[in-house]
Amino acid sequence: MMLHSLNLSGFNFYIKFEEIKMFNKVGEGGFGEVFFGVWNGKNIAVKKFNVKDRNNFKHTLNKYIKEINIISNLRHPNIVLYMGATLHKNNYYLISEYIH
């Protein structure tokens, strides 16, 4: 499925996956892995959500949308800035600013 823009709640800033350059993994946790990347000349963090059960699409999608809804509404100097979201090959990605 090719998406060009999505204006659903939580998907205010859809980024085309092809515009992102992903590099080395910088961290991981219970919900996914985080990679260093570059988008539009800016350093970014790319969080790839773990999809443990491909049959439970709705549950994983709900977790993804919930996290985007939370982080996209936060604006504070001590919280990473949400930049967008993307989908690629049945994987979900959240894009934020990269902080060393």
VOROTOR-638170 format. One record per residue (C-alpha): x, y, z negated; residue number from 0. Coordinates in Angstrom, 1 decimal. Each point is the difference from the previous one (the first is absolute). Example, Ala and Ser with C-alpha at 12.3 -4.5 7.8 and 13.67 -1.06 7.14 Angstrom:
# VOROTOR-638170
x = 12.3; y = -4.5; z = -7.8; nr = 0
x = 1.4; y = 3.4; z = 0.7; nr = 1
***
This chain:
# VOROTOR-638170
x = 0.0; y = 0.0; z = 0.0; nr = 0
x = 1.5; y = 3.3; z = 1.0; nr = 1
x = -1.0; y = 2.9; z = -2.2; nr = 2
x = 0.6; y = 3.6; z = 1.1; nr = 3
x = -1.6; y = 1.8; z = -2.9; nr = 4
x = -1.9; y = -1.0; z = -3.0; nr = 5
x = -2.0; y = 2.4; z = -2.1; nr = 6
x = -1.4; y = -2.4; z = -2.5; nr = 7
x = 0.5; y = 0.7; z = -3.7; nr = 8
x = 3.6; y = -0.8; z = -0.8; nr = 9
x = 1.1; y = 0.0; z = 3.6; nr = 10
x = 0.3; y = 3.8; z = 0.5; nr = 11
x = 3.5; y = -0.3; z = 1.4; nr = 12
x = 0.3; y = -3.0; z = 2.3; nr = 13
x = 3.6; y = -0.3; z = 1.3; nr = 14
x = 0.8; y = -2.1; z = 3.1; nr = 15
x = 2.2; y = -2.9; z = -1.1; nr = 16
x = 2.2; y = 0.5; z = 3.1; nr = 17
x = 1.0; y = 3.4; z = -1.2; nr = 18
x = 1.6; y = -1.4; z = -3.1; nr = 19
x = 3.6; y = -1.3; z = -0.2; nr = 20
x = 0.3; y = -2.4; z = -2.9; nr = 21
x = 3.4; y = -0.9; z = -1.4; nr = 22
x = 1.2; y = -1.8; z = -3.2; nr = 23
x = -2.3; y = -1.2; z = -2.8; nr = 24
x = 0.5; y = 2.2; z = -3.1; nr = 25
x = -2.4; y = -1.6; z = -2.4; nr = 26
x = -2.8; y = -2.5; z = -0.6; nr = 27
x = -2.8; y = -0.7; z = -2.5; nr = 28
x = -3.1; y = -1.9; z = -0.6; nr = 29
x = -1.9; y = 1.7; z = 2.8; nr = 30
x = 2.7; y = 0.3; z = 2.7; nr = 31
x = 3.4; y = 1.0; z = 1.3; nr = 32
x = 1.3; y = 3.5; z = 0.5; nr = 33
x = 2.3; y = 0.9; z = 2.9; nr = 34
x = 2.0; y = 3.1; z = 0.9; nr = 35
x = -1.1; y = 1.5; z = 3.3; nr = 36
x = -0.1; y = 3.0; z = 2.2; nr = 37
x = -3.1; y = 1.7; z = 1.5; nr = 38
x = 0.1; y = 3.3; z = 1.9; nr = 39
x = 3.6; y = 0.6; z = -1.2; nr = 40
x = -1.0; y = -0.4; z = -3.7; nr = 41
x = 1.2; y = -2.6; z = -2.4; nr = 42
x = -3.0; y = -2.1; z = -1.1; nr = 43
x = -0.8; y = -2.9; z = -2.3; nr = 44
x = -2.1; y = -2.7; z = 1.8; nr = 45
x = -2.0; y = -2.3; z = -2.4; nr = 46
x = -1.0; y = -3.2; z = 1.7; nr = 47
x = -2.8; y = -1.7; z = -1.9; nr = 48
x = 0.3; y = -3.7; z = -0.7; nr = 49
x = -2.9; y = -1.8; z = 1.6; nr = 50
x = 0.1; y = -3.3; z = -1.9; nr = 51
x = -3.3; y = -1.3; z = 1.3; nr = 52
x = -0.8; y = 0.8; z = 3.6; nr = 53
x = -3.5; y = -1.5; z = -0.6; nr = 54
x = -0.7; y = 2.7; z = -2.6; nr = 55
x = 0.2; y = 3.0; z = 2.4; nr = 56
x = -2.7; y = 2.0; z = -1.8; nr = 57
x = 1.7; y = -0.2; z = -3.4; nr = 58
x = 3.5; y = 1.0; z = 1.3; nr = 59
x = -1.5; y = 2.8; z = 2.1; nr = 60
x = -1.9; y = 1.3; z = -3.1; nr = 61
x = 3.2; y = 0.1; z = -2.1; nr = 62
x = 1.8; y = 1.8; z = 2.9; nr = 63
x = -2.7; y = 2.6; z = 0.3; nr = 64
x = -0.3; y = 0.5; z = -3.7; nr = 65
x = 3.8; y = 0.8; z = -0.3; nr = 66
x = -0.2; y = 2.4; z = 2.9; nr = 67
x = -3.0; y = 1.8; z = -1.5; nr = 68
x = 1.9; y = 0.4; z = -3.2; nr = 69
x = 3.4; y = 1.1; z = 1.3; nr = 70
x = -1.5; y = 2.3; z = 2.7; nr = 71
x = -1.7; y = 2.1; z = -2.6; nr = 72
x = 3.1; y = 0.6; z = -2.2; nr = 73
x = 2.0; y = 3.1; z = 0.4; nr = 74
x = 2.8; y = 0.5; z = -2.6; nr = 75
x = 3.8; y = 0.6; z = 0.2; nr = 76
x = 0.6; y = -3.2; z = -1.9; nr = 77
x = -2.2; y = -2.3; z = 2.2; nr = 78
x = 1.1; y = -1.1; z = 3.5; nr = 79
x = -1.9; y = 1.6; z = 2.8; nr = 80
x = -2.4; y = -2.2; z = 1.9; nr = 81
x = 0.6; y = 0.5; z = 3.8; nr = 82
x = -2.2; y = -2.6; z = 1.6; nr = 83
x = -1.0; y = -3.6; z = 0.7; nr = 84
x = 0.3; y = -2.5; z = 2.8; nr = 85
x = -0.8; y = -3.5; z = 1.0; nr = 86
x = 2.1; y = -2.4; z = 2.0; nr = 87
x = -0.3; y = -3.7; z = 0.8; nr = 88
x = -2.6; y = -0.5; z = -2.8; nr = 89
x = 2.3; y = 1.7; z = -2.5; nr = 90
x = -0.9; y = 3.2; z = -2.0; nr = 91
x = 2.5; y = 2.8; z = -0.5; nr = 92
x = -0.1; y = 3.1; z = -2.2; nr = 93
x = 2.4; y = 2.8; z = 0.9; nr = 94
x = 1.4; y = 2.5; z = -2.5; nr = 95
x = 2.9; y = 2.3; z = -0.4; nr = 96
x = 3.3; y = -1.7; z = -0.9; nr = 97
x = 1.7; y = 0.9; z = -3.3; nr = 98
x = 3.5; y = -1.4; z = -0.7; nr = 99
***
